[in-house]
Amino acid sequence: MSIIVTYSRKLSKEYEETVTIVTANVDKQKELAAKFRVRSIPALFFMKENKIKDSMLGMGSEKTLRKKIEALV
């Protein structure tokens, strides 16, 4: 399991009342990858009201992910 999946699961539990965290396998979900124009992985999109508010390409720390989530809630 990748570290990003570990972070996602942990943060999903912590923010379960306010945030939904979704992961996708771009090799299996090519249409979704195309919709979000994923060119490298990991690619993270932070959305609010069905609009992308922020994104992050490449691996980030748990602290960075937390800050991006906090900026949306």
N, C-alpha and C positions, 0 to 999 in steps of 0.2 A: 504494500500500500504506500502511495506517495505521501510526502509530508503535507502537501496541499490538501489532500483528502482528510488527513488527520486534523489539520487546522479547521477545515470546513465542518467536520462533524462536531468538534468541540464547540466552535462558535455557534453552530446551529442549535445546540442544546442550551447554550447560555442566552441566546437571543430568541428563543422559540416563540415568545409572546409577541415579538415585534418584527421579526425578520424571517424570510424564507430563503434558505440557501439551497441552490440546486447545482448538481454537477452533471456533466454530460461527457460522453465519450465521442469525440469528434470523428473518430474513424467509423463509428457505427451510426452516428447522427449527422450525416453530411449536410442535409438541408439546414439544420440548425446552425451548423458551423458556417455555412454560406450566408445565412441571414445575418449573423453577427460579424461576418467578415473576419473570422478567425484565421490568422496567418501563422501563428506560432502558439505553442502551448508551454505552460499553462497560460490561458487568457481568462481574466476575471472581469466581469461586468457588474457594476453596482447600479441597481435600478431603483427608481421610486416612481410610483404612479405610471408604470409601464414605459418609462423613458430611461435611457442610460444616462446616469448622472456622473459616473466616473468609471475608469477602467484601469486595469493593471496587467501588463504583459510580463511574463517571466515569474520567477519565484520571489515571493516577498516573505517577510517575517510575520509571525502571528500578530505582533504589535502593529504592524502596518495595516494588516487586514482589519484589525479591531478599530483602528482610527478611521478607516474608510467607512466601516459600518456605522460607527458612532456619528459620523458626519451626516448620515441619512436619517437617523432616528431622532 
